[in-house]
Amino acid sequence: MERTEILSLDFLPDLKEELYRLISIPSHNDCINILNYLEDRIDFIKFDKQFVKDNEYNLIHLDDSKPVLLCTHVDTVPPISMKDPFKPREIDGKIFGRGASDTKGLIASLITALDLYRKNFNSSDIPVSLAFTVDEEQNSAMGSEKLLEKLDGISSALILEPTYGKICVSQMGTFEFELEIKTESFHGSEFEKGYNPVKVTFEIINRLEKELNRSINIIHFRSGSNHYVTPDKAKLLCEIKLFDGESVGEIERKIKGILEYFTDFSPIFNVVDVEPYLNFGKDGLLDILKEAHIRGVGKEGVEDVMPSWTDAANLHKKGINCIVFGYGNLALSHTDREYIEVEDLIRNTNVIYNLLVILSQSR
């Protein structure tokens, strides 16, 4: 393969401006405005609209002669407690704003890489299929589910998500469950006369963590009273990670076994959702992405496991070999401290650009 690198950072001002525009378009309630923007912004590519629900649609460019798909979602979580979430600002080399890392920084890098490819190769015929999907952050992922109807010509997919630049060819599983404990309540000054369900619940959590040999994420917790009495129940929504080869049945058995020690508190256990550990499979795209990473970043990319659910899980159902990748801080995504480092924007752009170059040379 002919080697190609981006040697200049002349694109950086345009890259940052692109991200600023994307962050300034809210896309947590609906995605119409950002999809309209993307269609106009990347007008040298012919897109189709695949309607998903109401007025929401996926923006897609699919071509059987381009079996590699670049895919990312355009929706974000709500602002939650982030101050000025749609007013991007740069502080110490970090650009803050809702969606900065998940995934508008990646979208900005993709757009910039497409512009660079078009400029340097004097061609708008990009060597990949594209999909901008909706609904990934809404716990239903209807966008990528609907996308499966259109992917008969796709063999490989690169899902753009913040992975700290690690090349993820598998995805951690999750086991989500509810737990409710009931007790008798007592006057607040006589709390010693009974059991507080909050304390009982956390005793159960501690035992479960030891038995399952992993931490438990408490997603939601409800208990307490506005009056001076001890609560009579506590209810939790919890989640644990599932590792490669683990049996869901064995996990359930262990949880129920622990709860047998707490029958006096009428424990109620319900499985809410299970997503298995996924190995996406490896094909030629992995080697191509690794080469693009070496060219664009100057070092070999590290293979790893994506710790959260992504749209790759739906594409995997279609038998598509997936890779989840993107420079960005996953831990701070969704929080009021969400940002992407300018250096990560540059790395993302370099890798995606070189991926386009390599794919065009192999066609």
RANOR-V683775 format. One record per backbone hydrogen bond with DSSP energy under -0.5 kcal/mol. CO is the residue of the C=O (numbers start at 1). NH is the residue of the N-H. E is the energy in kcal/mol with one decimal. If there is no record, write none. Layout:
BEGIN
[[CO/NH/E] [CO/NH/E]]
END
This chain:
BEGIN
[[5/7/-0.8] [9/12/-1.9] [11/15/-2.4] [12/16/-2.7] [13/17/-2.3] [14/18/-2.2] [15/19/-2.0] [16/20/-2.3] [17/21/-2.1] [18/22/-2.2] [19/23/-2.7] [20/24/-1.7] [22/25/-1.3] [24/26/-0.8] [27/76/-1.3] [31/35/-2.4] [32/36/-2.7] [33/37/-2.1] [34/38/-2.4] [35/39/-2.4] [36/40/-2.0] [37/41/-3.1] [38/42/-2.6] [40/43/-0.9] [42/45/-1.7] [45/47/-0.7] [48/50/-0.5] [48/60/-2.8] [49/51/-0.7] [50/58/-2.9] [53/56/-3.0] [56/52/-2.9] [56/53/-1.1] [58/50/-2.7] [58/60/-0.6] [59/132/-2.8] [60/48/-3.2] [61/130/-2.7] [63/66/-2.6] [67/69/-0.5] [67/155/-2.1] [67/156/-1.9] [68/129/-2.7] [69/71/-0.6] [69/158/-3.2] [70/131/-1.9] [71/160/-2.7] [72/133/-2.2] [79/82/-2.7] [82/85/-0.6] [84/87/-1.6] [85/98/-2.5] [86/88/-0.6] [89/91/-0.5] [89/96/-2.9] [91/94/-1.3] [93/342/-2.7] [94/91/-2.8] [94/96/-0.6] [95/340/-1.7] [96/89/-1.2] [97/100/-2.2] [99/104/-2.4] [99/105/-0.8] [100/105/-0.8] [103/107/-2.0] [104/108/-2.6] [105/109/-1.9] [106/110/-2.4] [107/111/-2.7] [108/112/-2.3] [109/113/-2.6] [110/114/-2.3] [111/115/-2.3] [112/116/-2.5] [113/117/-2.5] [114/118/-2.6] [115/119/-2.5] [116/120/-3.0] [117/121/-2.1] [118/122/-0.8] [118/123/-0.8] [124/126/-1.6] [129/70/-2.5] [130/61/-2.8] [131/72/-2.0] [131/133/-0.6] [132/59/-2.4] [133/74/-2.7] [133/75/-0.5] [134/143/-0.9] [135/138/-1.1] [135/140/-0.7] [135/141/-1.6] [136/139/-0.6] [141/145/-1.6] [142/146/-2.5] [143/147/-2.0] [144/148/-0.9] [145/148/-0.6] [146/149/-1.7] [147/150/-2.4] [148/151/-1.1] [151/154/-1.6] [155/321/-2.0] [156/69/-2.6] [157/159/-0.6] [157/323/-2.0] [158/71/-2.5] [158/160/-0.6] [159/161/-0.7] [159/325/-2.5] [161/163/-0.6] [163/166/-1.6] [166/168/-0.9] [167/169/-0.7] [167/304/-1.9] [168/324/-2.7] [169/280/-2.0] [169/281/-0.5] [170/306/-2.7] [171/278/-2.4] [173/242/-2.7] [174/275/-2.8] [175/240/-1.9] [176/272/-2.8] [176/273/-1.6] [177/238/-3.2] [178/270/-1.9] [179/236/-2.8] [180/268/-2.5] [181/234/-2.0] [186/230/-2.8] [187/190/-2.0] [188/191/-1.0] [190/193/-2.0] [191/194/-1.3] [195/197/-0.6] [196/200/-2.1] [197/201/-2.6] [198/202/-2.0] [199/203/-1.8] [200/204/-2.1] [201/205/-2.3] [202/206/-2.3] [203/207/-2.0] [204/208/-2.8] [205/209/-2.5] [206/210/-1.6] [207/211/-2.7] [208/212/-3.2] [209/213/-1.0] [209/214/-1.3] [216/218/-0.6] [217/219/-0.9] [217/239/-1.9] [220/237/-2.6] [222/235/-2.5] [227/229/-2.3] [228/188/-3.0] [231/197/-0.6] [232/183/-2.9] [233/224/-0.5] [234/181/-2.6] [235/222/-2.7] [236/179/-2.2] [236/238/-0.5] [237/219/-2.3] [237/220/-1.6] [238/177/-2.2] [239/217/-3.0] [240/175/-2.5] [242/173/-2.2] [243/246/-2.1] [246/248/-0.5] [247/251/-1.7] [248/252/-2.4] [249/253/-2.3] [250/254/-2.1] [251/255/-2.1] [252/256/-2.6] [253/257/-2.0] [254/258/-1.8] [255/259/-2.1] [256/260/-1.1] [258/261/-1.7] [259/262/-1.9] [260/263/-0.8] [262/265/-2.0] [262/267/-0.5] [263/266/-1.6] [265/182/-2.7] [267/269/-0.5] [268/180/-2.2] [270/178/-3.0] [273/176/-3.2] [275/174/-2.5] [278/171/-2.6] [278/280/-0.6] [283/286/-1.3] [283/287/-0.7] [284/288/-1.9] [285/289/-2.9] [286/290/-2.3] [287/291/-2.2] [288/292/-2.5] [289/293/-2.4] [290/294/-2.2] [291/295/-2.4] [292/296/-2.5] [293/297/-2.9] [293/298/-0.8] [293/299/-0.6] [294/298/-1.3] [302/167/-2.9] [304/169/-1.2] [304/170/-0.6] [306/172/-3.3] [310/313/-1.8] [311/314/-0.8] [311/315/-1.8] [312/316/-2.4] [313/317/-0.7] [314/317/-0.8] [314/318/-0.5] [315/318/-1.2] [315/320/-1.5] [316/319/-1.9] [321/157/-2.4] [323/159/-3.3] [323/325/-0.5] [324/168/-2.5] [325/161/-1.4] [326/163/-3.6] [326/165/-2.0] [328/164/-1.4] [328/330/-0.9] [329/333/-0.6] [330/333/-0.9] [332/335/-1.4] [335/338/-1.1] [338/97/-1.4] [339/329/-0.6] [340/95/-2.9] [341/345/-1.9] [342/346/-2.1] [343/347/-2.3] [344/348/-2.8] [345/349/-2.3] [346/350/-2.6] [347/351/-2.6] [348/352/-2.6] [349/353/-2.7] [350/354/-2.4] [351/355/-2.2] [352/356/-2.2] [353/357/-2.2] [354/358/-2.6] [355/359/-2.4] [356/360/-2.2] [357/361/-1.9] [358/362/-1.1] [359/363/-0.5] [360/363/-0.6]]
END
